[in-house]
Amino acid sequence: MPHRARLTVDLSALDRNYRTLSAVAGPAETAPVVKADGYGLGARQVSLSLWEAGARSFFVARLDEGEALRRALGPARPARIFVLDGLVPGTADRVRRSQLIPLLADPGQVAAARAAGGDFPVGLHVDTGMNRQGLSPADLSTLVGDPVLQPVLLMSHLGSAAEAGAKRNQVQLERFRAARGLFPDLPASLAASAGLFLGTEWRFDMVRPGVSLFGGGPFETPDPRIEAVATLDAPILYVRTVEPGEWLGYGSGLQVTQPLRIAVAAAGYADGLLRRGGGRASAWFAGARRPVRIINMDLLAIEIGDTPARPGDRIELMGPNLPVDDLAAATDTVAHECLVRLSGRARRRYVRS
């Protein structure tokens, strides 16, 4: 058995999540966000699967991600591919060649699209209160009736959608409604994974789920409607007992006070785990959660008590028994980061359940 971590991506679970989200969002179109290499799970593989499940529009962050996705989908799958970075000046020819749709996010990008001749479709990204990217409402108003641009989508992004009762959500909704009033015939999109669960008024014509496609709950906690897509497991290399008074791992922070039986497994932060999960995260072994005591670059140790274990047995670090949101909570982050940190060292396999 290979002595390395293994990342299993369940494409059937991915498809089922897509259908679950589509059922909630309907009749709005469900357009998967597959940026950051499909949230770390392989943009090519997940996008081909999602196309077969019914997706016809996709979102990426970078221009080169869009180019790679167009090549992966090929001419037989003429998806719409939206680029969240917008139109970087000087890249219009690349956008044309790959038939991408840049989401214009500032006046400089608008000028670049006009200078390119307006011979490709664009989206208009308006800032409704996240203050990260997007045209101001004043800038947006100048584009009404523009004779050059070919807008096909109006979008914005919610900053507090995972907090269902946040006042900010309502503020952004009202601002987006005002922006849409300028372009009443333009399809509109405001909600991502969490936003689509806030209610029908947030869904408009298109929703853009990302993390919940790949196993993260929409509100940053495990959700029974969302299946685990990624399973990270690793083989045990050694089983040993650390005696009282000895230290475990680097530093002097973890001194053992009573006999501690541990299993040392072949995974660590070089495989995408967060080092701070030592002493906080759990692993799944022999039908139960086990405390993770340390996480180093290549190895981690879990406490197993008197449970039988031997080299070659595998422990689950994320998956059906350990939702990615639980791992995120144990390491003070979000499911998005846990997924995209998964490195190429873990042996990957794609399955259907």
Buried (B, 14 or more C-beta within 10 A) or exposed (E): EEEBBBBBBBBBBBBBBBEBBBEBBEEBBBBBBBBBBBBBBBBBBBBBBBBEBEBBBBBBBBBBBBBBBBEBBEEEBEBBBBBBBBBBEEBBEBBEEBBBBBBBBBEEBBEBBBEBEBEBBBBBBBBBBBEEBBBEBEBBEEBEEBEBBEBBBBBBBBBBBBBBEBEBBEBBBEBBBBBBEBBEEBBBBBBBBBBBBBEEEBBBBBBBBBBBBBBBBBBBBBBEBBBBBBBBBBBBBBBEEBEEEEEBBEEEEBEBEEEBBBBBBBBBBBBBBBBBBBEBBBBBBEEEBBBBBBBBEBBBBBBBEEBEBEBEBBBBBBBBBBBBBBBBBBBEBBBBBBBBBBEEBBEBEBEEE
